Amino acid sequence: MKNISFTVPGEPRGKARPKVTRTKAGRSLTYTPDKTVAYEELVRQRYLQAAGGERFADGVPLALFVRAFHGIPKSTSKRKRAEMTTGVCRPTKKPDFDNVFKILCDALNGIAYADDAQIVQASIRKSYTPCDPHVEVSIHAIQAGVRDT
């Protein structure tokens, strides 16, 4: 299988921590926040559209590359906007890069691959974009016998 790439529209999101509430009976109830559930579903839909139903074989080592493009706030000065657009200024804000990976990897479990344990190489880049914010994702199988240098 070759490289599968897709784009998730909207501001990059990170995996939110599970929420815990108490029921009237005194039991603890754990649930995933609605925004996380909705974003994971959007990621799955975008992958399925791009992959045409294909899935990476179980146990195959995979590489995951992510480019997260944050929107530039409207109140940003022209000078700062230019720095953000050219990459001089990069987003050092939430979500953390590891939470962006986590939401993507969890959303693709059982859809793109059997388990995210198959991901043996990954990278992420956070940037600003003057266009619509989005996340670009690329997954490919790593050839057997090829060593990292």
Secondary structure as GFF3:
##gff-version 3
##sequence-region A 1 149
A	DSSP	beta_strand	4	9	.	.	.	ID=ss1
A	DSSP	beta_strand	19	22	.	.	.	ID=ss2
A	DSSP	beta_strand	28	31	.	.	.	ID=ss3
A	DSSP	alpha_helix	34	51	.	.	.	ID=ss4
A	DSSP	beta_strand	62	71	.	.	.	ID=ss5
A	DSSP	alpha_helix	78	86	.	.	.	ID=ss6
A	DSSP	alpha_helix	97	108	.	.	.	ID=ss7
A	DSSP	three_ten_helix	116	118	.	.	.	ID=ss8
A	DSSP	beta_strand	119	129	.	.	.	ID=ss9
A	DSSP	beta_strand	134	141	.	.	.	ID=ss10
###
